[in-house]
Amino acid sequence: MRHVTRRQFSGGLTALAGASALHPMTAKASNPVDLIARPGSVQLAPASYPETPIWGYDGDVPGPVIRAVQGTRITRRFVNRLAQPSSVHWHGIRIANAMDGVAGLTQPAVAPDDSFLYDFTVPDAGTYWYHPHNRSWEQMARGLYGALIVEEPQDGPEVDADEVLLIDDWRLNDDAQIAGGFGSMMDWAHAGRIGNWITVNGAAAWSRPTPRHARMRLRLVNTANARIFSLQSQGLEGWVIALDGMPLEVPRPLVKLTLAPAQRADLIVDVTAKEGAEAFLISQERDGGYALASFPVTGAARTVRLERPDALPGNPVTPLGPLDGARQATLIMEGGAMGGMRGDMMDGRMTGMREMAAVGKVWAFNGMADMPETPLVEAKRGETVRITLRNETAWPHAMHLHGNHFRQIGADGSRGPLRDTLLMDRNETAEIAFVADNPGDWLLHCHMLEHSAGGMMTWLRVS
């Protein structure tokens, strides 16, 4: 592996940086009765630069870690102190539809200075997160997100530390202020809003001293608007034990890990770097590897590594049975730059690309560049649903299904791990399947947030 470096904050904010020095997320965890979205100010850039005005839950980036034990109840009164309407989506949690937080589908947006009570039970242990679902492409880019950790009811895996790492990129100008340009057609029609400054847990050089042979659980969350992270480790060896909150039946050796926007991964890693050295979580970019998180090795936790960990206990997701007779649908992704789309349905009529672009609609699902009035699928509770996804665009898309976890079905009939977000490359076709056992209206959209706002949204109904 090539030498790992840290990028320097010089010559303006045109270069990326590694992650930030910050106390472990558990030190910031709190469980307030109110969850308040409001402006704040944080030191995203090095100390020689001014603080960056942000929007954050409780005025901070990230927002407070919310922790609960599997099967228990979470109650939060969301208070909106922003100048825009907002909401809270509890990403990946299979909760009651009315609590899903999708403005315009499951609830009205919460107006400025108004509030909404979220009250739900968490059925699955794992790593989840929360973020707005109204003007997400701007509100998340300004810092609105936080982690939701649901702990196993019994003792979890044997680890010396449990770290939550929320990975984000920001588009900052040369005085460390969040750049404007929200709604830019260049972003919306291409890859999305890609930033030029990377943080972990809201700072740019995240580091935690760690003994040699210590074992850690790292909970990784990609909170970026559109950036896909390609991750590797150096001085850390271990396993992927869960994806999108759902335990893997057999832990996978950690070699290379791709995290699309909204995806999560739980790792168990052992520190194998020698005392006095550093271990790293690395982001592989076009010009080399850059440290997202560093672990300076001091002392030793034990003389030898622990044995291979067991798999985590599974969550109570309805098993996927035979696929014959399943309700089927097809979702074709169209549009974007170099996509060849000349026009599609919008506002109930055929509309040309020029008129569509004028209102920011540059993507389409099944020829519809807007949220359709009828669902893609209407299933009875307990039915199995199969959806064929076909990406006919020149860009990747991170397809996120609310309220359910699915398995990708291979061409040979193989079944992938449970996920709630699937990364699809350009010109790729994939099939997903799940048991529709959670009643309500559920959003299915691209989690490249500019793509979603630009037309890549549809919905499913489970009656």
C-alpha positions as CSV (number, residue, x, y, z in Angstrom):
1,M,0.0,0.0,0.0
2,R,1.3,3.5,-0.8
3,H,2.4,5.8,2.0
4,V,-0.5,7.4,3.8
5,T,-0.4,11.2,4.1
6,R,-2.5,14.0,5.6
7,R,-3.5,16.8,3.2
8,Q,-2.6,20.3,4.3
9,F,-5.1,23.1,4.6
10,S,-3.2,25.6,2.4
11,G,-3.7,27.4,-0.9
12,G,-7.4,27.6,-0.3
13,L,-9.8,24.8,0.3
14,T,-9.4,23.1,-3.0
15,A,-7.8,20.0,-1.5
16,L,-9.2,17.3,0.7
17,A,-8.1,16.7,4.3
18,G,-8.0,13.8,6.6
19,A,-10.4,13.5,9.5
20,S,-10.4,15.3,12.8
21,A,-9.1,15.2,16.3
22,L,-12.1,14.8,18.5
23,H,-13.1,12.9,21.6
24,P,-14.9,9.6,21.0
25,M,-18.5,10.1,20.0
26,T,-19.6,8.5,23.2
27,A,-18.3,11.5,25.1
28,K,-20.7,13.7,23.2
29,A,-23.7,11.4,23.5
30,S,-26.8,12.7,25.2
31,N,-30.5,12.0,25.3
32,P,-32.2,15.3,25.4
33,V,-36.0,15.5,25.6
34,D,-35.8,18.0,22.7
35,L,-33.9,17.6,19.5
36,I,-33.4,21.2,18.2
37,A,-32.3,22.1,14.7
38,R,-30.6,25.5,14.9
39,P,-27.7,27.4,13.5
40,G,-24.3,27.0,15.2
41,S,-20.7,27.5,14.6
42,V,-17.9,24.9,14.6
43,Q,-14.2,24.7,13.9
44,L,-14.3,22.5,10.7
45,A,-11.0,23.9,9.4
46,P,-7.7,24.2,11.2
47,A,-7.4,26.7,14.1
48,S,-5.8,29.4,11.8
49,Y,-9.1,29.7,10.0
50,P,-12.4,31.1,11.4
51,E,-15.2,28.9,12.6
52,T,-17.7,27.7,10.1
53,P,-21.4,28.6,10.6
54,I,-23.5,25.5,10.3
55,W,-26.9,24.1,10.9
56,G,-26.9,21.3,13.4
57,Y,-29.0,19.4,15.8
58,D,-28.6,21.1,19.1
59,G,-26.3,23.5,17.1
60,D,-23.5,21.0,16.7
61,V,-21.9,18.7,14.1
62,P,-22.7,15.9,14.3
63,G,-25.8,16.1,16.4
64,P,-26.1,14.2,19.7
65,V,-25.6,10.5,19.6
66,I,-28.9,8.8,20.5
67,R,-28.4,5.4,22.1
68,A,-31.1,2.9,22.9
69,V,-31.3,-0.8,23.6
70,Q,-33.0,-3.0,21.0
71,G,-36.7,-3.3,21.7
72,T,-37.0,-0.1,23.7
73,R,-38.8,3.2,23.0
74,I,-37.3,6.5,21.7
75,T,-39.1,9.7,22.2
76,R,-37.8,13.0,20.9
77,R,-39.6,16.3,20.4
78,F,-38.1,17.8,17.3
79,V,-38.0,21.6,17.5
80,N,-37.2,23.6,14.4
81,R,-35.2,26.8,15.0
82,L,-34.2,27.1,11.3
83,A,-35.5,29.6,8.8
84,Q,-36.7,26.7,6.6
85,P,-39.3,23.9,7.3
86,S,-37.6,20.6,8.2
87,S,-38.2,17.1,9.5
88,V,-36.3,14.1,11.0
89,H,-35.9,10.9,9.1
90,W,-34.7,7.9,11.2
91,H,-32.6,6.3,8.5
92,G,-32.7,2.5,8.4
93,I,-35.0,2.0,11.3
94,R,-38.1,-0.2,10.5
95,I,-40.5,1.9,12.5
96,A,-44.2,2.9,12.2
97,N,-44.8,4.8,8.9
98,A,-46.1,8.0,10.7
99,M,-42.7,8.3,12.4
100,D,-40.5,8.0,9.2
101,G,-40.2,11.8,8.9
102,V,-40.6,12.2,5.1
103,A,-42.1,15.6,4.6
104,G,-45.0,15.4,2.1
105,L,-45.4,11.7,2.4
106,T,-45.6,10.6,6.0
107,Q,-46.0,14.0,7.7
108,P,-46.1,17.7,6.9
109,A,-42.8,19.5,7.1
110,V,-42.2,21.1,10.5
111,A,-42.4,24.9,10.1
112,P,-39.9,27.3,11.6
113,D,-40.5,27.6,15.4
114,D,-42.8,24.6,15.4
115,S,-42.3,21.1,16.7
116,F,-43.2,17.5,16.1
117,L,-43.1,14.6,18.5
118,Y,-41.3,11.4,17.3
119,D,-42.2,8.3,19.4
120,F,-41.2,4.8,18.2
121,T,-39.8,1.5,19.2
122,V,-36.5,0.3,17.8
123,P,-36.8,-3.3,16.6
124,D,-33.3,-3.9,15.3
125,A,-29.9,-3.6,16.9
126,G,-27.2,-1.8,14.8
127,T,-25.8,1.4,13.5
128,Y,-28.4,3.9,12.2
129,W,-28.6,7.7,11.8
130,Y,-31.0,10.6,11.5
131,H,-31.2,13.5,9.2
132,P,-33.7,15.9,7.6
133,H,-36.1,15.0,4.8
134,N,-37.0,18.4,3.6
135,R,-34.5,20.3,1.4
136,S,-32.1,17.6,2.4
137,W,-29.6,18.6,-0.3
138,E,-29.1,21.9,1.5
139,Q,-29.8,21.1,5.2
140,M,-27.5,18.0,5.3
141,A,-24.8,19.9,3.4
142,R,-25.0,22.5,6.2
143,G,-24.5,19.8,8.9
144,L,-27.8,18.4,10.0
145,Y,-27.3,14.8,10.9
146,G,-26.5,12.5,13.9
147,A,-26.0,8.9,14.9
148,L,-28.6,6.6,16.3
149,I,-27.1,3.5,17.9
150,V,-29.3,0.6,18.9
151,E,-27.4,-1.7,21.2
152,E,-27.8,-5.5,21.5
153,P,-29.9,-6.4,24.6
154,Q,-27.3,-8.9,25.7
155,D,-23.6,-8.3,25.9
156,G,-22.3,-7.2,22.5
157,P,-19.0,-8.4,21.0
158,E,-15.9,-8.2,23.2
159,V,-14.2,-4.9,22.4
160,D,-12.0,-2.4,24.2
161,A,-13.7,0.6,22.5
162,D,-16.8,1.3,20.5
163,E,-16.4,4.3,18.1
164,V,-18.9,6.0,15.9
165,L,-17.4,7.7,12.9
166,L,-19.6,9.9,10.8
167,I,-17.8,10.7,7.5
168,D,-18.7,13.8,5.6
169,D,-17.5,16.1,2.9
170,W,-18.1,19.8,2.9
171,R,-17.8,22.4,0.1
172,L,-16.0,25.3,1.8
173,N,-14.6,28.5,0.3
174,D,-11.2,30.0,1.2
175,D,-12.3,31.5,4.5
176,A,-13.8,28.1,5.6
177,Q,-17.4,29.2,5.1
178,I,-19.9,26.8,3.5
179,A,-20.0,27.7,-0.2
180,G,-23.4,28.5,-1.8
181,G,-24.6,27.2,-5.1
182,F,-27.3,25.0,-3.6
183,G,-29.5,23.9,-6.5
184,S,-26.7,24.2,-9.0
185,M,-27.6,22.4,-12.2
186,M,-23.9,21.3,-12.6
187,D,-24.3,19.4,-9.3
188,W,-27.8,18.2,-9.9
189,A,-27.2,16.8,-13.4
190,H,-23.8,15.3,-12.6
191,A,-22.5,13.4,-9.6
192,G,-24.2,15.6,-7.0
193,R,-22.7,18.2,-4.6
194,I,-19.1,16.8,-3.9
195,G,-17.2,18.7,-1.3
196,N,-13.6,19.7,-1.0
197,W,-13.0,19.2,2.7
198,I,-13.5,15.9,4.5
199,T,-14.3,15.5,8.2
200,V,-15.0,12.7,10.6
201,N,-17.3,13.6,13.5
202,G,-17.1,17.2,12.4
203,A,-13.4,17.8,12.5
204,A,-10.4,17.4,10.2
205,A,-7.9,15.2,12.0
206,W,-9.8,12.7,14.1
207,S,-7.4,10.7,16.2
208,R,-7.6,8.4,19.2
209,P,-4.6,6.9,21.1
210,T,-5.1,3.1,21.2
211,P,-3.0,0.3,22.6
212,R,-1.5,-2.4,20.5
213,H,-3.7,-5.5,20.1
214,A,-6.7,-3.5,21.3
215,R,-10.0,-4.5,19.7
216,M,-12.4,-1.8,18.5
217,R,-15.9,-1.7,17.1
218,L,-15.9,1.0,14.4
219,R,-19.4,2.2,13.3
220,L,-18.9,4.0,10.0
221,V,-21.7,6.2,8.5
222,N,-21.4,8.0,5.2
223,T,-23.3,11.2,5.7
224,A,-22.1,13.0,2.6
225,N,-24.5,14.4,0.0
226,A,-23.0,12.5,-2.9
227,R,-19.4,11.3,-2.3
228,I,-18.7,7.6,-2.5
229,F,-15.9,6.6,-0.1
230,S,-13.5,3.8,-0.9
231,L,-12.0,2.7,2.4
232,Q,-9.0,0.6,3.5
233,S,-7.0,0.2,6.7
234,Q,-3.4,0.3,7.6
235,G,-2.2,-1.1,11.0
236,L,-5.7,-2.4,11.6
237,E,-6.9,-5.9,10.7
238,G,-10.4,-7.2,11.2
239,W,-13.8,-8.0,9.8
240,V,-17.0,-6.4,8.5
241,I,-19.7,-7.6,10.9
242,A,-22.7,-5.6,9.8
243,L,-23.9,-3.6,6.8
244,D,-26.7,-0.9,7.1
245,G,-27.3,-2.0,10.6
246,M,-27.9,-5.7,9.8
247,P,-25.5,-8.3,11.0
248,L,-23.7,-10.5,8.5
249,E,-24.3,-14.2,8.9
250,V,-20.5,-14.7,8.6
251,P,-18.1,-11.8,9.3
252,R,-16.1,-10.8,6.2
253,P,-12.4,-10.0,6.3
254,L,-11.7,-6.3,6.0
255,V,-9.9,-5.7,2.8
256,K,-11.6,-2.8,0.9
257,L,-14.9,-1.3,1.8
258,T,-17.1,0.9,-0.4
259,L,-19.6,3.2,1.3
260,A,-22.1,5.0,-0.8
261,P,-24.0,8.0,0.7
262,A,-26.2,6.8,3.5
263,Q,-24.6,3.4,3.8
264,R,-23.1,2.1,7.1
265,A,-20.7,-0.6,8.1
266,D,-19.8,-2.0,11.5
267,L,-16.2,-3.2,11.7
268,I,-14.4,-5.2,14.4
269,V,-10.7,-4.4,14.1
270,D,-7.5,-5.2,16.0
271,V,-4.7,-2.8,16.3
272,T,-1.7,-4.5,14.7
273,A,0.6,-1.5,14.3
274,K,3.6,-1.5,16.5
275,E,3.9,0.7,19.6
276,G,5.0,4.2,18.7
277,A,3.5,3.8,15.2
278,E,0.0,4.8,14.0
279,A,-2.8,2.8,12.5
280,F,-5.2,4.4,10.0
281,L,-8.6,4.3,8.4
282,I,-7.8,5.4,4.8
283,S,-9.8,7.0,2.1
284,Q,-8.5,6.0,-1.3
285,E,-8.7,9.0,-3.7
286,R,-7.5,9.3,-7.2
287,D,-4.1,10.7,-6.1
288,G,-3.5,8.3,-3.2
289,G,-4.6,7.3,0.3
290,Y,-5.5,9.9,2.9
291,A,-6.0,9.4,6.6
292,L,-9.6,9.7,7.7
293,A,-9.0,8.5,11.2
294,S,-5.7,7.8,13.0
295,F,-4.9,5.6,16.0
296,P,-1.5,6.4,17.6
297,V,-0.4,3.2,19.3
298,T,0.6,3.6,22.9
299,G,1.2,0.6,25.2
300,A,-0.4,-2.8,24.7
301,A,-3.8,-4.0,25.6
302,R,-2.6,-7.7,25.6
303,T,0.3,-9.7,24.4
304,V,-1.5,-11.4,21.5
305,R,-4.6,-10.7,19.4
306,L,-8.0,-11.9,20.4
307,E,-9.6,-14.8,18.5
308,R,-11.9,-14.2,15.5
309,P,-15.2,-12.7,16.7
310,D,-18.5,-14.6,16.4
311,A,-21.2,-13.2,14.2
312,L,-23.7,-10.8,15.8
313,P,-27.1,-12.1,16.6
314,G,-29.6,-11.5,13.8
315,N,-32.3,-9.0,13.8
316,P,-36.0,-10.0,13.6
317,V,-36.4,-9.3,9.9
318,T,-39.0,-11.6,8.2
319,P,-37.0,-14.2,6.3
320,L,-37.1,-14.1,2.5
321,G,-38.8,-17.2,1.3
322,P,-39.4,-18.5,-2.2
323,L,-39.5,-15.8,-4.9
324,D,-41.9,-17.5,-7.2
325,G,-45.2,-15.7,-7.2
326,A,-43.7,-12.5,-5.7
327,R,-45.2,-9.2,-6.7
328,Q,-42.8,-7.7,-9.3
329,A,-41.9,-4.2,-10.6
330,T,-39.2,-2.5,-12.7
331,L,-37.6,0.8,-12.0
332,I,-35.6,2.4,-14.8
333,M,-33.3,5.3,-13.9
334,E,-33.0,7.9,-16.6
335,G,-31.6,11.4,-17.2
336,G,-28.7,13.5,-16.0
337,A,-25.8,14.8,-18.0
338,M,-24.9,12.6,-20.9
339,G,-28.1,10.6,-20.3
340,G,-29.8,11.3,-23.6
341,M,-33.2,12.1,-22.0
342,R,-35.1,14.6,-24.1
343,G,-38.2,14.9,-22.0
344,D,-40.4,13.0,-19.6
345,M,-43.7,13.3,-17.6
346,M,-43.8,16.2,-15.2
347,D,-46.9,17.7,-13.5
348,G,-49.0,15.1,-15.4
349,R,-47.8,16.1,-18.9
350,M,-44.9,15.5,-21.3
351,T,-42.3,18.1,-20.8
352,G,-39.1,18.9,-22.7
353,M,-35.7,18.9,-21.0
354,R,-35.3,22.7,-21.2
355,E,-38.5,23.3,-19.2
356,M,-37.6,20.4,-16.8
357,A,-34.2,21.8,-16.1
358,A,-35.6,25.2,-15.4
359,V,-37.3,23.8,-12.4
360,G,-34.5,21.4,-11.4
361,K,-36.0,18.2,-12.7
362,V,-33.2,16.5,-14.7
363,W,-33.7,12.8,-13.6
364,A,-36.5,10.4,-14.0
365,F,-37.8,7.0,-12.8
366,N,-39.8,5.1,-15.4
367,G,-40.3,8.3,-17.5
368,M,-41.6,10.3,-14.5
369,A,-39.5,13.3,-13.4
370,D,-41.5,13.9,-10.3
371,M,-43.0,12.1,-7.4
372,P,-45.8,10.0,-9.0
373,E,-49.3,10.0,-7.7
374,T,-49.5,6.2,-7.8
375,P,-47.0,3.9,-6.1
376,L,-44.5,1.8,-7.9
377,V,-45.7,-1.2,-6.0
378,E,-48.8,-1.7,-3.9
379,A,-48.5,-4.9,-1.9
380,K,-50.5,-6.6,0.8
381,R,-48.8,-7.0,4.1
382,G,-46.7,-10.1,4.1
383,E,-46.3,-10.3,0.3
384,T,-42.8,-10.8,-1.2
385,V,-41.8,-7.9,-3.5
386,R,-39.2,-8.1,-6.2
387,I,-37.9,-5.0,-7.9
388,T,-35.6,-4.9,-10.9
389,L,-33.5,-1.7,-10.9
390,R,-31.9,-0.6,-14.2
391,N,-29.5,2.3,-14.3
392,E,-29.6,3.7,-17.8
393,T,-27.7,6.9,-16.8
394,A,-24.0,7.8,-16.9
395,W,-23.7,8.1,-13.1
396,P,-23.9,5.9,-10.1
397,H,-26.9,6.0,-7.7
398,A,-27.4,4.9,-4.1
399,M,-30.9,3.6,-4.0
400,H,-32.4,3.8,-0.5
401,L,-35.7,2.1,0.5
402,H,-37.4,3.4,3.6
403,G,-39.0,1.2,6.3
404,N,-37.6,-2.1,5.0
405,H,-34.4,-4.0,4.4
406,F,-33.9,-6.0,1.2
407,R,-31.6,-8.6,-0.3
408,Q,-30.0,-8.2,-3.7
409,I,-30.8,-11.3,-5.8
410,G,-27.9,-12.4,-8.0
411,A,-28.3,-13.7,-11.6
412,D,-27.7,-17.2,-10.2
413,G,-30.4,-16.8,-7.5
414,S,-27.9,-16.0,-4.7
415,R,-29.1,-13.7,-2.0
416,G,-26.9,-10.9,-0.7
417,P,-26.9,-9.4,2.8
418,L,-29.7,-7.3,4.2
419,R,-29.3,-3.7,3.1
420,D,-31.4,-0.5,3.0
421,T,-29.2,1.3,0.4
422,L,-27.8,-0.3,-2.7
423,L,-25.0,1.4,-4.8
424,M,-25.6,0.9,-8.5
425,D,-23.0,1.7,-11.1
426,R,-23.9,3.3,-14.5
427,N,-25.5,0.8,-16.9
428,E,-25.9,-1.7,-14.1
429,T,-29.0,-3.9,-13.6
430,A,-29.8,-5.3,-10.2
431,E,-32.7,-7.1,-8.5
432,I,-33.8,-6.6,-4.9
433,A,-36.4,-8.6,-2.9
434,F,-38.0,-8.2,0.5
435,V,-41.1,-9.2,2.5
436,A,-43.4,-6.2,2.7
437,D,-44.4,-6.6,6.4
438,N,-44.3,-2.9,7.4
439,P,-47.6,-1.2,6.5
440,G,-47.5,2.3,5.1
441,D,-46.3,4.5,2.3
442,W,-42.5,4.1,1.9
443,L,-40.1,6.3,-0.1
444,L,-37.7,4.7,-2.6
445,H,-35.1,7.2,-3.9
446,C,-31.5,7.9,-4.8
447,H,-29.6,9.1,-1.8
448,M,-27.3,11.2,-3.9
449,L,-29.4,14.1,-2.6
450,E,-29.3,16.3,-5.7
451,H,-30.4,13.3,-7.8
452,S,-33.4,12.7,-5.5
453,A,-34.5,16.3,-5.5
454,G,-33.9,16.3,-9.3
455,G,-36.6,13.7,-9.9
456,M,-35.3,10.3,-8.6
457,M,-38.1,9.6,-6.1
458,T,-40.9,7.1,-6.1
459,W,-42.8,5.3,-3.4
460,L,-44.3,1.9,-2.4
461,R,-47.5,1.2,-0.5
462,V,-47.9,-1.7,1.9
463,S,-51.5,-2.2,2.9
